[in-house]
Structure formats: C-alpha cells, structure tokens
C-alpha cells in the first residue's frame, strides 16, 4: 500500500512539474503551433535584408585577412542604408529589399582607416551618379548609417564564460532601432577559444536572443582557416573556428582571391588576378543559393562588380 501511495505522490509531483513547465513556456510566449490554423492562414512573404540573409537571423562573411571583407561589408552597409534604393552595389540587393538603419561596429581598425574607407566609397558614389544625385544618396545614407570605431575600446560580449552586460546592453539598444548590425570582426567580440563548440554556441545563442528581442539582423565578419586559404577552399569548412559557428548561422559567404586556374578561365591577366575576388554563398538556409559573384578592386581599394562571371538569379526564391 505504501508503494502505491509513493507512486501516487510521484505522479502528482510529476504532473505538477509538467504543469509548471507548461505555464512557464506559455508565459514566455512559446505555444505549440496549430497545423490547421497555419493551413488557413495567409502567410506574409519572408523578409530578407538581402538575398540569402533573412531578417532576424545571423550570418557570416568569411575571408583571409586583407581580402576585402571589411570593404565589402561597408559597401553593403551603404547600399542597405540608402532608402532611395539608388546605390544597389551588390547583385543580391533588389528594390524589394527594405532599407533602413544599419549599424557597423568595427572592432579592429583605427578610426582614420574607417574614415578613409567611408570617404572613398562616398566619392565613388559621386563619380557614379553625379554630384546632384550622388549627394542626395549620401544625405540619406548619412541619416541611416551609423559607423562606430571601437578599436582599442575592449568591446567584449562574452569573456571567461560570462556574459558582459555592458556590451550586451549596447547591442540590445542598437538592435532596437536598426535593420542590420554588422560586427567586424567576430574574433574581437569575445575572449573565448573559438574552437570550443560549447562556447561558440553559447555566444551565438546570445546574439540570437538580441535578434529575437529587437527584430534586428546580425552579420558577423570572420577569418578563414589556414587550410582554406592555402587550398582556396570556399565551402562550409573554410571558416576558422568551431563547426558550431557555421551550424548555427543561417548564412555563410566566403570571399577568395581568384586562383590562377579561375583567372585563366575568366580571361583575367595574371598581373590583375589578385585584384579580383570571388564571393561564394557556401550556406543559405532560407533561399535559393545565389550564383558566385566576382568583384574587382579599384585604384582606391573600393569594389565593383566584375562582369567576368554570370550573376543572374531570382529575387529571393524561397527554399
């Protein structure tokens, strides 16, 4: 009899625990999805910041040092902050993509380098669109693009296994008003071993929480590993660090200098090869994978799309 009583007590306790857990889940706004309700519902189209990067998610741009990922990210920031939709720098940014406030946090370059890059891209826009239209574009970009030079400021989100409240609250505040946050580079954002899957997963969970709470999107710049650099690899294993980084990200873009064979195939002379880079979409979770894009570095270090490759594709074909 006492055994039955214990069993009864255990069942009551378990039921109480389950009810408490369900209540806690419901309090957090997480309820089971109804298949029938969803079937009847008219779902809105997915919102992409640019092709491949769904809003509210995390993506990576990866390359070897000095390849041009910071300049590419700044070009993207200019385009996505241009609400006139005039400066569509990259063939993955379409008029259907909503523009807005972009926050670019640079953690590894001195302020004078940032100013130099901003000036070069601004002058490029004037050259392309003329003074009148160019200044109109720049005025709108100036309203919506916030560039923060955090070099030497010890901006750290996660260190010694602990969340750093100061950086977290800053990102939370920026996320509340921005369409996109670009962080250059991911390595400078934390003080942990980047090969530790558990630690990297934890950091990405924190960034996902910021996205979920604010509705912003986060694009992280990171470096490639030595093997990828030597072998010109552009797959999902090219990015440096734990596999959890690629696994948890919803987008991975790799940038590589053209190999000799690629340059030969594209009829680019050897002396110009290192000025050309290939942008590869190694991982795209929520859309069709765009074709590779080829970019060329200009005399001032700014980037232009090179017509040496085919860049055709549908605008946000959902997968």
Secondary structure as UniProt FT lines:
FT   HELIX           2..27
FT   TURN            28..29
FT   HELIX           35..40
FT   STRAND          48..50
FT   TURN            51..52
FT   STRAND          53..54
FT   TURN            55..56
FT   STRAND          58..63
FT   TURN            65..66
FT   HELIX           69..81
FT   TURN            83..84
FT   TURN            91..92
FT   TURN            95..96
FT   STRAND          102..106
FT   HELIX           111..144
FT   STRAND          145..149
FT   TURN            151..152
FT   STRAND          158..159
FT   TURN            160..161
FT   STRAND          162..163
FT   HELIX           165..175
FT   TURN            176..177
FT   STRAND          180..184
FT   HELIX           186..189
FT   TURN            194..195
FT   HELIX           197..214
FT   STRAND          217..224
FT   HELIX           226..231
FT   TURN            236..237
FT   HELIX           243..248
FT   STRAND          251..257
FT   HELIX           260..265
FT   TURN            266..267
FT   HELIX           270..273
FT   TURN            274..275
FT   STRAND          276..284
FT   STRAND          293..297
FT   TURN            299..300
FT   STRAND          303..305
FT   TURN            307..308
//
